[in-house]
Amino acid sequence: MGLTNNDIFKKLRVAHKLRDDDIVKICALVDFKVTKSELGAFFRNENHPKYMECGDQILRNFLNGLIIHLRGPMPEKKDNSKEKKNL
């Protein structure tokens, strides 16, 4: 079968050399709170009793935070509605 969200999360963590503290800060960039113990449960072996599946919402928020972490926040768009009315 394909990769799970946990597998993707683990691979991104290793590829970007992130620690649990880094991941908590990255998630905070998009106002998503995650604890170190939750992260530990995601990164455990599937056979471990305290293993927890990483849901789509957690992975999505992490990815959105990672984009901000790597690129910086999106610049604000200018409101061109006034200029269009003058035409």
N, C-alpha and C positions, 0 to 999 in steps of 0.2 A: 504494500500500500504506500501512498505518498507520505510526504512529510506532515507531521502534526504541527500545531501552533507552538508546542513546547520545543520541538526540534528547531523550528525557525528562530524562536527566541534564543535558544542556546547558541545557534550558529552566529546570530548577530552579536550576541554578547562576546563571543570569542573573537570574531572578526574585528570588532571595534575596541577590543581590550577593555571592556567595561566591568567595573566592580558593582556590587549591590548598591553602594552609596550613589554611584553614577546613575544607575538605572532609576533609583528613587527620585533623584534630581531631574532627570530627563522627563519622567512622568509628571513631575510637578510643573513643568513648563506648560503643560496643557491642562492644568488643574485636575490631575488625576492622582489620587493617593493610593500608593501601594507600599506595603511594609516589607522589610527584609525577610521576615519569616515566610511571607507569601512567595517571594522570589525564590527562596530556598526550596519551597514545595514544588515550584514549576521546574526547577533544574535537577530534581532528584530522578533516580531511575524509576521507570514505570512500575517496577515490582515493589518498590518501597511502600510501606503502609501509609506514609504521610505525603505521598505523591499527589499532586493536584493538577488537573488539566488546565491549560491556559486557554481561556475563552477568547473569542474574537474581539470583544470590547477591550480587553487588556492589551492584546497585541496591537490593535488599531491605535490605541492611545499612546503606546510606547513608540510606534512608528511615527506618529504625528509629532511627538516630542523629540524624537531623534532627528527629524527633518529640521526642526527649529534649532536643536543643539548644533547640528552640522552647518546649516546655511545661515542661521540667524532668523529673527522674526520677519514676517512679510512686511514690506513697506506699505504704508497706507495709500489707498487709491485716492486720486483727486476726484472731486465731484465736478463733473463737466456738464451737469444739467443746466447751469446758468448760461454757459457758453452756447449750448445748443438752442436755447430759447432766443438768444440775440440774433441768430441766423435767419 
